[in-house]
């Protein structure tokens, strides 16, 4: 318990708190858990509305005991919260737990069935922060399932990045990465589409692309997954190792909350506030480093992901531009020159510019005019351009309304267009590649706030 494993769950509107938490956890040298079953401390960033209480409780019950859950709702609470959480963990570990009689309620608030098997024990322990808000039974009665098409993240070469096996969908035995990269473990099936046998979900049948009748699974993913866009929920229809369909949903975005964190400088300038070009350039670089770090973590190149995140945090805390530019150049060059990284990403989620433009996509996803690898290269290119303005004190022009994900003065937020094209990009893709495609788009749910949507065309 001296170095508890932390599972971070971020709610829409709390990106700044997530960044503060990640920096503090890294400073302390504590590990970040990728799944609830590997976590000691659950940290919820942001204030959860009542409708989110149920699935957050389910995530907490999925953690091995002793486990502690804390919440941080404003800046400055992260450091004392982690300290008090660790102290509480130690206290619980040293306190003998009383025996629980069958049929009574556990200290987590869940009723223990009379057969003595807890919903959080052994085969019922979920391994990802997934949920289906249309049927709460998925939290307590569904076992953990790992699809046979899952793929663990690829091994990493220090010089060239991650290696992709010949078969993208082939499973690999990398237990420390379970729940990350291509291994999208899941639970909580949609009971409106499937029947139950002895409390377990059963697949339905459907025609596949070869006109065969195969099992179809309807599986929700998110929002409490590591390296996952904040607040996003995907409901996938899987047949074999192929995604047959996808529905996009997200947690509610609070109205009247803070501006979308990554788009904030441009929105403030548009409203007449004084914003320097340097601060906007730092935010753009940091946003792309955050996205690149998520994509690199998903493909299993943890070292490069950590470098991106350290640079991101330095930019946001005002690190000197000259030293930062040198470190940025080295990192961008290393990632961009990785042949095995290109091999891992090439061909995934192709989005030609004409198709992107027709869908209203702007920003890097439009400029990339290609696949997941092209989108990563576009982020790196924009980082290289923006780093030249890190110390620019000239004011940002009010009509400069191109944020990290695209134009902010359109009829809808740029991330809404990314979410709109996502189902088509996922449909037909191998299951193991779905998270890579998602991470290469990295939509920002915070841009879907009611205030932003209603005023997007008039900022």
N, C-alpha and C positions, 0 to 999 in steps of 0.2 A: 504493500500500500504506500510505500515511499514515493513511487512514481505511478500513480493511477493512470489507467488507460481512459482517455476522454472521448466520448461520442458527442459530437457537436450537431445540434439540430437548429437550423436557422429558419426563421419565419420571414415572410415578405416584409420589407421595411427595416430589416435588421442587418443589412450587409456590413455596415460600419462595425457593429458589435462582433460579427463573425470574424472580421479581419483583426480586430483587437484580441479576440480569443485565440485565434491561430498564432498570432505573434507571441502572446504570453505563454501558451503551451509549449511553443518551440523554445522560448527563452528558458523555461524550467526543465527542458529535456524530457517532458512527458510524452508518451506515445499517443497518437490519435487512432482510435478504433474505427474500423471500417464497417462493423456490424454490431448490433446490440449484444450478442453473445460473447463478444470479446471486450466489452466495456465495463469499467468500474464506476465511472462518473458520467452521468448524462447532463449536458449543459444545453439548455434551451435559450437561444438568443431571440429576444423579442417577446412581446406580451401575447400569449395565445388566446384567441377568442374562444367562447364556450364550445363552439362546434369542433374545435381541435383537441379538446380535452381527452376524448375517448382514445384516439389513435396514439397520442402521446403517452397515455397511461399504458397502452398495449406495448409500446416500445420499452417503457420502464420495466414492465413485468417480464420482458424478454431477457433482461440482463441477469447474470448470475448474482446470487447474494453473497456478501452484502453489496448493495448498490445504492447510490445516492443520486438524486436528481436536484439540480439547482436551476434557477432562471436568472438571466441578466436582461434588464430592460433599458438600461442607459449606460453611457460611457462612464468608466470609473468603477463599475461593479465587477468587472471580470477578475481582477487580481484578488480582492478579498473573497469573492465567490469561490474561486478555485481553492484558496487556502482553507476556507471553512468547509468546503466539500471534502477535501482530503482529511481534515480532522474528524469529520463525521464518519467517513469511511473507516478510519482507524478505530474509532469508538465502537462502531457496529461490529467490526471484526473481532474486537476483544470482549464483546458482550455475548454470553451464551444465548442462543435463540431457544425460546420455549417450544416444547412439542406442540404441534397443531393437531387437534382431533379431527378425524374425518368428518366432512360436512361443515366445518367451521370456516371462518374467513381468515385468510393469511394477512400478514402485515402489509402486503401490497394491495389489499382491498379486493383480491380475487377469491372466489369461493372454491375450496378444494372439493372436488367430486368425491363421492363416498367410495369409489373404487380406489382411492388413495393416490390417483395420478393427477398432478397439477397441470393446468394448461401451459405452464411455463417450464415443464420438466422434460428433459430428454427429447423424444421425438416431436413434442409439441413446441419446442423452443424455436422461434423464428430467427432467421439469420439475416434479415434485412429489414429496413424501416419502411416496409410497404404497407399500404392499407387500401381498403375499398370502402369509401364512406357511404355506399349504397346498401351495405349489409354488414352490420357490426358483428355478426357471428364469425366473420373471418378472423377476428382478433383472438378468439378464445377457443375455437374448435378445429382450426385447420392446421395440419402439420406442415413441416418444412419440406419443400420439394426443390431439388436442383435438377434443371432440365438437362437431358443427356447431350444437348448441343452446346452447353456452356463451355467457355474457354477461359482459363486463367490468364492473367496478364503475361506478356512475353518476357523471357529473361533479358537481362540488360547487359550490353557491352559498354564498358566505360568510355570507349572511344567513339562508338557509332550509334549508341542508343539501343532500343529494344529490338529483339529478334522475333520475327513472326514465323511460327511453324508453317510447314507446307499447307496444312489444312487449317484455315482460320477457326473452324468450329471444333477442332479436336480438343478434348479436355486435357488439362495438364495438372500435375499434382503440385500445387503451390499454395499450401494451406495458409501461409501468412498473408496472402492477398485475397482470401475468400471474400466475395462481396464487392470486389473492385474489378476494374478492367472489363474484359468480356464476360466474367463470371457474374451474371446478374441473378443471384439467388432470389427466390420469390416465395410468397405465401399469400393468403387472403384472396382466394379465387372468387370471382363474381358468381354468387349463388343464384342470380336471376337467369344465368345461362347454363348452369350445370346442376345435376342432381347430386345427392349425397348417398353414400353407402357406409353405414356404421360411422357416420359423422365425418367421413372423408369425401372431398370433392371428386367428382368423376368428369372425365372429358366428354364432350359431345362429338359428333361426327360431322365432317364437311368435306367438300371436294377440294383437292389441292391443285397446284398448277399442272400436275401430270394427269388430272382427271381421276385420281384415286380417292377413295373414301378413307380419310385418316382422322385420328383424334385431333380435336381442336381444344386448346386451353385458352381461357380468358384470364389474363394475369395482370394485376395492377403493380406498378413500380413507383417508388417515391412516396413521400418526399424526404424521408429520413435516411437517405443513402449517402455514403461518402462520395465526394467528387461528383455531386449531382446538382443541377441548377436549383437554386433556392425556390421552394414552394411548388415545384413542378410535379405533376402526376401523369403518368402514362398508363393507359390500359391497352395491353397488346393482345391480339389474337394470334396464338402460336400453333403451327401445325408442323410437327417434326421439329426441325431446327430453322424454320423459316417464319418470318413475321408475315402473317396474312392480312393484318389490319391493325390500325393504331388509332386511339382516341386520346386527345390532349385535354387535360384538365389542370387546375392549379388551386392552391389554397387562396382564400380570400385575401385581397390586398387592402390594407386599411385605408380608408379615406381620411383626409386631413392629416396624414402622417408626413414624414420627411419626403423631400424630393427623391426620385430614384438616384441612388448614390453615384452610379457611374456616369449618369447624364447631368449631374448637378451643376457643374461649372457653366455649361452652355445654357441651361434653363435659367440660371441666375442672371447671366449676362443679358439674355433676351428680355428679362423683366427689369432691366435698367440698373442692376447692381454692378459694382466695379469688380471685374474678374481679370486677372492677368493671363496673358497667353501662356506663360510658364506654368501656372497652376492647372490650366486646361491640358497642356501637354503632359504634365505629370499624371493627371487623372486618366488620360487616354493610354499612356504607356502602362500604367498600373492595371487598367481594365484588361488590356490585351495580355499582359503577363498573368493575370488571374485566370483568364480563359485558357491560355497556353498551358499553365500549370495544371489545370483540371484535365485537359486532353492528354498531357504527358503522363499524368498519374493513372488515367484510365488505361493507357496502353502499357503501363508497367515501368516507365522510365522515371523512377522515384527521385533519383539524384537530380536530374534536370528539372523536374517539377519543383523540388525544394529550392533550387537556385532561382527559378522564376518567382517563387513566393517571397523569398528574402529580398530580391530586387523590388518587387511590388511594394513591400512594406517600407523599404527605404525611401522610395519615391514619395509615398504618402506621408511620411514623417519628415520630409524636407532634407533628405541626404544631399550633400553637395553635388551639383550637376556634373562637374568635371570627373570626379571619381566614379560617379554612377554611370556616366556615358561609357567609360572604359569597360566596366563590368557588363553593361548591357550589350556592348559590341561583342564581347567574348561569348556570352551566352547565346545571343542570336546567331552568331557564326557557327557555334557548335551544334545547335539544334538544326539549323538550316542545312548543314553539311552531312547530316546523318543519313546514310544510304539505307540502313535497316529501318529507320523511322519512315522514310518515304515508302519503302516496301510494305510496311505495316498499314499505312493509311491510303495508299493509292487505290483509286477505284471505288472508294466507299462514299456513298451519298452524293453522287454527281448532281450538281445544280448549275446548268449552263446559264449564262447571263441573260439570254432572252427569256428563259423560263422564270428566272428570278425576278426580272423586271416586270413581267406580266403578273406576278404574284405580289408585287408591291415591295419586294425586298430591296433594301438599300444598304450602304455601308460595305464592310469587308466581304460579306457573303455574296454581294453582287459583283464586287470588283474581282473576287477570286475566279469566277467563271470556271468552276471545276469541282473537284472532289474535296474530301476532308483534308488531304495534304495541301491542296491549293489554298484552302481557307487558313490553315496554320501558317503557310508562307506569307499570306496577306497580313496576318497579325504581326508577323516578324518585320515585314516591310514597313508597316505603319509605326511600329516601335522605333525602327531606325530613323524614320523621318521626324517623329515627335521628339526624340531625344535631343535634337539640335536646339529646341526651344525651351528646355527645362528651366532656364534662368531668365527667360524673356519677361521683362517687366511692363511691356506695352499692354494696353488694355485689349481684351478680347472683343471683337466686333459683335454687336448685338445680333447681326444677321448671320453670324457664323453658327449654324445650327446643325452641324454634322457631329453627332456624338460617336462613341465607340462602336455602336451597333447600327448606326445609320442616321438618316435625316429625322430631326425631332419636330419639324414643322409640317409633317404630312397629315393626312386625314386619320391616321392611326399610328401608334407607336411602332418603331422598327422591330421590336421583339415580337409583336403580334404577327407581323408578316413571317418571321422566322418560325413561329409556332404553326402558322397556317400551312407552310410547305413541309413541315416535319412528318406528318403521316404518310405522304407520298414517298418521301425519302426512305422511310423505314419499311414500308410495304415491299415485300420481296427480298429484303435483306436477310442474311443469316442472323440468327439470334445473337451470336457472339459478337457481332459487329454493331448492334443497335446502339450501345452506349457510346461507341466511338463516333458514330454519326451525330448523335445528340450533342456530345461534347464539342464537336467541331463547329456547331452552330451557336451553342451556349446562349440561349435566349435568357433575357432578364425579366422575370415575372414582375419585378418592382415597377417596370415601365407600364404595367397594366393597371396602375392605380386609377380610380375614377377621375381624380382631378387632372391627372396627366392626359387621359384619353379625351376628356371633354375639352381640354384646352390645347391639345396638340397642334391644331391648325392655327392657333392664335398666340403662341408663346412669343 
